[in-house]
Amino acid sequence: MGVEACCSLLSSWGEVRSSPRRAVASCLWQVRMKNAIKKLGEELHETEVRIGVVSHTLLQLSLKNKRAMQAAAAALSDEDDDDS
């Protein structure tokens, strides 16, 4: 909702006629709050994406380490079989 729309709503309530400065300040406050909430939503989305990237990276490293451990264990098992 823009400043004009907000002010038109307030004028229909008669608030602008009684105290124009207060009505405009109220409109501006509402617009600023809406913009701040929108900005917080965007920041939340960016943070969630970053968390997803870090989670994916950690999962890939974990799988890579697991495969390396399994390969090392298999190599040790093969060496033990060869020694027998």
C-alpha positions in Angstrom: 0.0 0.0 0.0 1.5 3.3 -1.0 1.4 6.6 0.8 -1.5 7.9 -1.3 -3.6 4.8 -0.7 -3.0 5.0 3.0 -3.8 8.6 3.1 -7.0 8.1 1.1 -8.1 5.5 3.6 -7.4 7.8 6.5 -9.2 10.7 4.8 -12.3 8.5 4.5 -12.1 8.0 8.3 -11.9 11.8 8.8 -8.5 11.6 10.4 -6.8 13.8 7.8 -9.3 16.6 8.4 -8.8 16.7 12.1 -5.0 16.3 12.2 -3.2 16.2 8.8 0.3 16.0 10.2 -0.5 13.1 12.4 -2.3 11.3 9.6 0.6 11.7 7.2 3.0 10.5 10.0 0.8 7.5 10.5 0.8 6.7 6.8 4.6 7.0 6.6 5.0 4.8 9.7 2.9 2.1 8.1 4.7 2.3 4.8 8.1 2.1 6.6 6.9 -0.9 8.7 5.7 -2.7 5.6 9.0 -2.1 3.8 11.0 -3.3 6.9 8.9 -6.5 7.1 9.5 -7.1 3.4 13.2 -6.6 3.8 13.3 -9.0 6.8 11.5 -11.6 4.6 14.2 -11.2 1.9 17.0 -11.5 4.4 15.4 -14.6 5.9 15.2 -16.2 2.5 18.9 -15.4 1.8 19.9 -16.9 5.2 17.9 -20.0 4.5 19.7 -20.4 1.2 23.1 -20.0 2.8 22.2 -22.6 5.5 21.1 -25.0 2.7 24.5 -24.5 0.9 26.5 -25.1 4.1 24.3 -28.2 4.9 24.9 -29.6 1.5 28.6 -29.0 1.7 28.9 -30.7 5.0 26.9 -33.7 3.8 29.2 -34.0 0.7 32.3 -33.8 3.0 30.8 -36.4 5.3 30.1 -38.8 2.4 33.6 -38.2 1.0 35.2 -39.0 4.4 33.0 -42.2 4.7 34.1 -43.4 1.3 37.7 -42.8 2.2 37.4 -44.7 5.5 35.7 -47.6 3.7 38.4 -47.6 1.0 41.1 -47.6 3.7 39.4 -50.4 5.6 39.1 -52.4 2.4 42.8 -51.9 1.6 43.8 -53.0 5.1 41.6 -56.1 4.8 43.2 -56.9 1.4 46.7 -56.6 3.0 45.6 -58.9 5.9 44.4 -61.5 3.4 47.6 -61.3 1.4 49.7 -61.8 4.5 47.9 -65.0 5.4 
